[in-house]
C-alpha cells in the first residue's frame, strides 16, 4: 500500500506531500521523505557508483526503513518524486507505472497558467488525480 | 611422559607418547619396538625428545597435536553428520544441536564453508521450531529460540564478513530480520521483542563497523540480487545503529507503558532475584534452597516476566539510545548525508528532551532546525520549533522563547491541516500545526509581554521563574526566520529630491501573524538621523519612553489606529524634509508593542523585495506593498538629495588649441558670487577623449602610456595669495593626469586664480575636468560640500610639418640622361649621384593659425660617415613660413628656408643656366598671401628672357 507521495523542488523544498494512511505517522513519513533526499543526492552525484544510468528518471529503491520502502524518480527539470510504500514485495514495473502516471499528473498541474513555478502545488484536481493513481496502484 | 588419549571412549585415537633421550639410553631400540607393537601404536605417535633440544622439538609436538586434533574433529563431525543424515532423531532440537556441533568442529578445522553451511542448517531448523516446540512455557520457549537464533546469526554474519562477503552478509541480515520481524510473541510483553530486535541491529552494526576496515570499497561490489535489491545506506553501520536506537526506543516506551499499566510489574518481586540464566543458552532457572543443597528449578512464565521486567528496568535505555544515535549522527555527517544526520540529531534531541536535559536537547534541535528552515519543510520545522520553545522555556531564555514562538506562529502552515493532512496524535510539545494552535501560541506570547506591570507577578504560570519586566528587543533582518513577523517595505516617491523641500515616503508593513497586532508607535530610522520620525497610535496613551534613535523634537505623526491585520499591508504615507544632500536611505522600522517589547525590522525596497526561496505563503492573496503599482515594482528605500545650487563661478581662461611641446597655460579663476568659499578644493583631471567611440584599437593603449602624451606639468599657485596658502596648509598634489589644489578661503565677492600648465607630447585632444568642492558655511562638522564642475576640450596640435626631398641634379649633359635616370623606387631611397652636389629641400609648414617663430633647424645624418650634421640658422627670422614650393631647376640650396615676413622685404634670388638659345620663359613665381588674399603676378615681359646663341652668357635677375 502506498502510504505517502511527495513532490520535492530544486532546493529540496517540499512542493506537495500527501500521506494516505490512517495511522498517526504523517510526521514520521515527512521525516522518511526528507531523509530519502540524501540518497537521491548521492545517486545523482555518483551515478556510476550506484549503477543507475544518467538518462533514467526512475531511481529505484532509495532505502528501506523500518516498515517502509522508499522509491524515487527524478524529472528532467530536477524535480523529485518520492513514493513511500509498506509493501514488502514490490514489483519494479508497478512503481515505474505509478511514477509515469504521477509525472503526467504533475506536468498537467504545473502547466496551469495560474501555477507559479517553484511554489507549492495547491491544485485540487492534482490532489484528486494523485489519490486516484494511488488507489489504482498495483491493481493491474 | 604419557599423555592421556583424547577420547575416553575410543582407542582409535592413540595416546601420544614422547620419550626422552634418557629412556632411550636405558631401553634398547629392539625392546622399544616390541613395546610399541604390543601397544599397537603407530610409529608417528612416538616421539623422541632430546631435553637439550627442547625448543626444536616443540614444533614437532605441536604439529603432531594439531594433526591428531584435526583428525579427531573430522571424525567427530563425521559421526554427528551421519546422525543428522540418518534422521535418527526426529526432534528438531537435537538437529539444531547436531548442526551447531558440526559447524563448531568445522570452525576448529578452519573449514569455513562447512561451518557456514551447518550454522545455516541449524538456523533454518531452529526457525521451524517456532510454533511446533512445546518444551518450555510459551514465553520462555520463544525467548530461547530467539536467543539461539541470535547466536547462530552472529556466527553466520561473522563468518560472512570475515570472508569479505559483505553483500551476502547484508542480505543474510535482511533475511534474519524479516524472519523474526513478525515473531513478536505475547503482545503484552512486546518490549522483549523490541529489545531483541534492537540487539540484532546493534550487533550487526558493530560487526559491519569492525569489518568495514578490511572491506574498503564495498560500493564496487555487486549490490544485491534481483530479488533483494540493496541500497547504499544498507552498507553503512550508521543505518543499523540508527535502527537499533529506534527499536530500543520502542522497547523503552513499551516497557514504560507496561510498568504504568500493570500493578504487578511495578512491584519488584524478591523472588526474581534468585533467577539466573541457566547453563543452557536462552534458558533461565531459579536457585532454590532445599535443605543444605542449592538446586536449580525451571520457572513459570510469570516468574520469568517479573524477572525480565526487573532486569529491563535496571538499564538506562536513553543513554544507550543517545550513544548509538550519536554514532549514527557522526557517521552520516561524515558521509555528507545531511538530512539523515539531521534526523539522528532530532532523535538525540528528543531523547535528551525526555531526559529533561534541555541544554543538550537544544544543541541538537538547533542542528535540525537550521536544515528544515533552509529547505522549507514547514511541518517538520513546526515540530522542532515546538520542542525548542519548550527547551527555552525550561532554560529560562525568555528572548529565545519569544523568538521561537513568533517564528512558529508566522509559519505558512496551511489551514487545511486543521482537518486534513497532519492528524498525528503523537505531537511534540508544539501541538498540531493548525491555525487554532497558532492563534493560541500567539495569544500566549503577546499576553506575556504586553500585559501591565501589575500582572507580572504571575509569570510563573508561563514557566518563567523570573520577572520579565526587562525590555525585550528583537532585530529582524533579511535572512532572519522572523522576517514574516514584520516585513517593512519603504519607498520614496521620488528618485531625486531637492534639499529642504518636502518629499513623500510610503511605509508599508506586513505581518504573517495569525491575529491582528496593535502597535503603540513606530520609529522610522534613516541614515540621516535628522530625518528620523515617529508615528504614534492616537488610541494609545502617550508614554514618554526614552528612544535612542529618535531625537526629541523630531517629526511626529499621528494615526488614528496602528493595527497590523494578518497578511494585509498597512500602508502609511508621510512627507519628510531632508536637510542634507547626498544619499538618504531608510534603515529600519521599529515597532513598539506594549510597554517593553520592540521589534526592529530592516527596511526593504519594494523593488528588491523577494520571498524566501523556499518559503511561501501560498494560501494568501498576494497584494502590493504600495497602491501605486509602479512604486510597488520599482520603489526604492533610498533616494538622492541634491546639493544646493553653487554660487561660485569657476572659469577656465584659455581655450586652445595647444601646441605639442608647448607649456600650455590655463588660467583658472574661482569667483565667489554669493557663497563664501571654505576648505575649497580644486580637482583637476585630464581625460583622453579618444575613448569616445571612434578610436582604433591601436589607440586603446593602457592609460599609463596614454597619460604620458599629455601631462600636467605644474600648477602655479594663486598670484599674490601666497600668505593664505601657507595659512591653510595647502595641499598641492600633482600627477600626470590628476591635480589637487586647495583653494584659500574666500569671502563673498572675492576671487582667486591659479595657472595650470599642461604639456602635450603628442597631438591629441584631451578633456580637462575641473571641479571645485567647497563649504559655503565655514568649517562646521556636519556641513556639506557644494560642488561645481567645469570641463573643456583642448586640442593639441603639431605646430610645424617638416618635409624633405632631394632635388635631382639638372641635366648638364643631356646625352647622359639615361645614366642618371632615377630608380623607380626613388621615392623611398633616393639614389644620388656620386661625387656630385645634391640638393636637399627641407620645408617646414606652419599648420597653426598663429604666427610661429622658427628659431633654428638642424639636419643630422644618422649615417656613420656622415658626420656632416649641420645647423641652419635663420637670423631673427620670424613669422609665417608658407610652403616653400616652386623651386626652379638649377636653383641651388644648402640654406633651404624661405622666410616671408610681414611688413618686411624678402629677396628671392636664383641662378639660371640656359641650355638653348632664343626667347626663354623664366621660372614663374606666384606669391599668395593667405591673410589678405593678395596675389603677385609678374608681367610676361618680366618673366621671359632672350638667350643669345653666341658665347657670352646671359644673366638675368627677376624680382
Interface residues (C-beta under 8 A of the other chain):
Chain A: X9 X11 X12 X13 X14 X17 X18 X19 X24 X25 X26 X27 X28 X30 X31 X34 X35 X37 X38 X39 X42 X43 X49 X50 X51 X60 X61 X62 X63 X64 X65 X66 X88 X118 X119 X120 X122
Chain B: X178 X219 X223 X229 X231 X232 X233 X234 X239 X243 X246 X332 X337 X338 X339 X340 X343 X346 X375 X376 X377 X378 X379 X380 X383 X421 X422 X423 X424 X425 X426 X613 X614 X616 X618 X619
